[in-house]
Amino acid sequence: MRRTNKLDYIILALTCLIVLNLGAIILGLYSSKEPNNLSQEKFKLSNIINMSNMSFESVKKAMNSLFSMGNRLNKHKDSLETGIIPLESEEIGEDVNEEHDTSHDTIIENLDEYESLIIVKDSSGIHMVENIPEPLMINKVKVNKEKPYILIYHTHATESYSLAKAGNYRSTDKKNNIVGVGSIISTVLEANGHKVDHVETSHDLPSYNQSYSRSLKTIVNKKAESDNLKILLDVHRDGIDVDKVANVESVREKSRIEIDGKSVATFSLVVGPDSENKEQVLSFAKYVKAVSDNLYPGLCKGIIIKKYGKYNQYLSDYSALIEVGYNINTLEEATEGAKLIGNILSVVLNSIVEE
């Protein structure tokens, strides 16, 4: 199949080359105007040569583009069969750089607004939902509780955990990647009476480039189908290059926590600063963290405000980009974390959703 495709490309390219060169020759022969500093014969000859060269360069570029695209498609076909995706340097675009450039991040670890309101445990040492503080600077959101009002999706759906290290921590296997984690969060929310629409589309295929543009299209289409979708949750996992980052052990330490005798992946929330509703999105993130700090102290590592970006959060004041663990976490740790995050979100929505 691949040989046939390449042969087709070559035939097409050669045909284009012949047609373009014939056109150049005809234009050159029938040119009637003579430049002041060239004889008619020189003008015709130079036109033919220049136009032929231009056409040849155009066709060469087109052939290179065709072969490059064909090779990429063939590689992705192989990866879809194996479930492991090689993350090539040529495919690393703006989305990846935004995701992993942490040099200018602002991280909120302590919530001054909620400090006097957070009661971590009661006298018996048991977590109490009754201790949850009221949301601050957040308007109630009206929904039809009989229909889905939560949209869970994944801009980078193939993000995976330590099991997929050989494939640059990416996989199309939904049981092993972030889609499976999203499914657990969705299941917990549904079990607590919330209606969820979970989109499993891999917006980061065929590459990370334009992932957010693809997920934007999904959100817009979903909201066009139902204006009841008010809560937008983009579920990711964080990541580091274990071969280049010097403080791997410190990251590993903050990537997990023990809760009720189990090793659990921690989570963080990301806010883009360029949306007009940035303050509303930030208030929503702060409340999620406040609830998490009440129920599971230490589980939420903080709110990360990026240097730039919108992350599609301008589509709703109740948008959250949730990073569940790191690529160095195990799938089991991420699974346990997802269960707790589902509980946290359920309590959050109980406080702000009304009919």
N, C-alpha and C positions, 0 to 999 in steps of 0.2 A: 504493500500500500504506500509506503513512504517513497520507494523508487518511482512509482507511478506519479505521485504528487510532484516530485522534483522534476521529472521529465515534462510534465504539463507546464510547470513554471518556466522551464528553459524554452519550450516551444513558444509560449506566449511572449516571453521576453524577446526572443529572436524575431518574431513577427512584428512586434512593436518597433524594434531596431530597424528592420527593413523599411517599414512604412514611414518612419520618421526621417530616415536618410533619403528616401525617394522624394519626400516632401521638401527636404532641404535642397536637393538638387534641382527640383522643378522651380522652386522660388528663386534660386540663384540664377538659373538660365533665363528666366523671364523677368528679371529685375531690369527696369528700363532707366532708372536714375543712376547717374555716375557721380561719385564724390569728386570734389574739386582736385584732390591730391592723388587720385588713383585713375589709371586707365580703365576702360570698361572691362577689358579682359581680366585685369588684376582684381577689379571689384567683384566680378562674378566668381572668380576662383576663391577669393578670400571668404566670400559669403558662403560658398559651398563647404569649405573646410571648417569655418567657425560653426556653422549650423550643424554640420555633421558631428563635430566634437561635442556640441551642446546636447544633441540628441543622444549620443552615445553615453555621456555622463548621466543623463536623466534615466536612461534605461538601466545603466549599471546600478544607480541608486535604487531603482525600483526592484531589480533582481536581488540586491542585498537585503532589502526590506522583506521581500517575499520569503527568501531563504531563512532569514532570522525569525519571522513569524512562524514558518513551518516547523523549524526546530523547536521553538518554544511550545507550540501546540503538541508536538510529539512527546516532549518531555513531560508536559502536564498529563497527557494521556497515560503515560507509564506511571506517573505518581498517583493518579486516581485509581489505578489497578492495585497498587501496593498499599495505598492509604497514607504513605509518607511523602511529604512535599519538600523538595530541596529548595531552600530560599537562596536564590542566586543574587549576586551583587547587582546585576543589571536590572533586577526587579525591585531593588530597594529604592523607594521614592519618598515623597513628602510625608506620607502617613507613617512610615517606619521611623523617619527622623524625628517627627513630632512625638511619637510614642516614647522613644528611648533617649531623647535629649533632656536630661534632668538637671543640667547645669544651672538653669535659671528658674527652676520650680520654686514656688512658695508653698510650704507645707504647714497646714494648721493641725497641730496635735492636741492642743488644749482649747476647749470651748469656754471662753470667759462668760458668754451670755448665759450658759446653762450651768455654770459651776455650782451655784448655790441651790440648783434645782435637782441635781443628779444624786440619787440615793442608790448606791451600788447594790447593797444587800440589806435585808432587814435583820433584826437582832438574832434570828436563828441561822443566818448565813445562807438563806434561800433567796434566789432571784425572784423578785416580785414585779409582775406587770403593773400592779397598782402604783408602783413607785415612778412610773414613766412620767416625765414632765410634759406639760402642754407645749405644743409647737409655738415658736416665736417667729414673728414676721413672716408667717405663712398663711395665705388665705385658704379657706376651706374650698375643696373642689367638688362640684356637683356632677354626679354620674348616674347612669341607669345601671343599678347593681345586677340587673338580670342579664346584661350583656357584658362582653369583655371591655374593661376600661384600663387594663394594664397591657402595654406592648413590651414584650421582652424580645430583643434582637441582638445580633452579634456583628459588629462592623468587621471584626477579625475572627471569623468563626473557626478557622483552622488552628488557632492558638491551642497548644497542648502543654503537657507537663513532662516530668522527667522520663516517663516511659518512651516518649518520642524524641529523645535526644539525638538519635542518629539522623533524624529528619529536620534538624534545626528547630526542634520543639514545635513542629507543626504536623497536623494529621487531618485527613478527611474523615476519619472514623468518628462519628458523632458520639459514640460511647466513651471515647477517650479524649475528646477535645472540649473546648469551652461550651459547645452546644449541649453536651451532656450535663455540664454544670448548670447551665441555664434551665434545662429540663427539671432538675431537682428543685431549683428555686421556684419554678412555675408550679410544680406539684405541691410544694409546701404552701404556697399562696392559695392555690385552689382548695387545699384541705382546710384552710382557715376561712373559706367562704368568699375569696376574691376571684374575680373572673379575669382570665389571662389569655392573651393571644401570643403564642410563642412562635416567632419566625426562625426557622433553622437555615435560612439561605446563607451560603458562604460568600459574603461580599468581598472577601479578600482573594478570590480566585477570578481570573487566572494569576493575578499578582496583587501585592499590597497597594500598588498605585491605584488611586481613585476609589479606594475602599469606602471612604466616607461619602463620596458622591453616589456610590451604589446603594449604601444603606439609607442615604437621604431619599433616594427615589422610592425605596421600600416604605419608609415612614410616610412619605407624602401620599403614596397609593393607598396605604392602609387607613390613613386618616380620611382620605376621600371616600373610602368604603364605609367608614364609621367614625363620626365625630365624637363618639363616646370614649375613644382611646385618649385618655388624658395623662396617664402615667407612662413615661417612656424610659425604659431601662436597657442600656447598652452594656452587656456583660462581657468583660474581657478577663485576661490574666496579665499581670505585669511580667517583665522579662529583663534579664541581664545576660551579657556575654561572659560566660563563666571562664573563658580563656583569656579575657582581656581585663576584666574588672578586678582591681586589687583587693577590694574588701568583700570578697565572696562570702566569707564566713559570717560577717556582720549582717549581710543581707539574708543569709540562710537563717540566722537566729531570729530576725524580725519577720521572716516569712511564715512562721508557724508558732502556735501556742498550744499549751495543753489545757483542755477544758473537759471536765468530768472524766478524766483519765484517758482522753483521746488526743492524738496529735491533730491539730486543725489548722488549715491554711488561713492566715489572716487576710484582711481585705482593706482596700483604700478606695477613696472616691476622687474622681478627677473633674475639675471644672475648667472650662475654656473661658478666657477673660474677654473675648471679643463679641460676645452676644449682648444685645441690648438688655436682655433679662438676666444678666449675669448675677445680680444681687439676689434675685428670686431663686435661681438655680443653686446658688451658694447657701441660701437659707434652708433649702430642702436638704442639701447635703449635710449641713450642720445638724439638722434634726435627726437624720438617719444615724449620724455618729453619736448623738446624744442618747438615742434609744439603745444603740449598740453598747455604749459605755455603761448603761444601766444593767442591761441583761447579761452581757459577756465582756467584762472589763479586759481591755487589751486586744480584743479581736479586731477592732478597726484601728489601723495604724495612723490614720489621718486623712485630711482632705488636701489634695495636690492641685494647686492653681498653676496652670501652665503659663508660659511667657506669652503665647499667642494661640489663637484657634477658637473655633466655635463648637466643634464636635457635634454638630446638629442639635445642640441643646436649646437653641432659640425657638424650636418648634413647640416647646412646652415649659412652663415654669416648674413643672414636676418631672424634670429630666435628671437622670443620674447615670454617670459612667462609672461602673463598678469593676474594680480590678480584684479578682478572686485569686489570691496567691501569686506565685511566680512560676516561671518555667522550671525552677529547681525543686518545687514542691512535688510530692507524689499525687497521683490521681485520687488516692484515698483521702489524703489531707484536704484536697480541693472539694471532694464530695462532702466531707463532714462540714467544711466551711459553708458550702452552699445551703445545707440544711439550716444552719444557724442564721445565715443571711435571709433566708426565706421567712424565718420567725421574726426577725427584726423588721423586715419590710412590712410584714403583716400587721405588726403593732403600729408602725408608722402610719400606714394607710387607714387603720381603724380610727386614728386621731384626726385625719384631715379629709377623709372622703365622706360625703353625705349625699343623700338622694334629693 
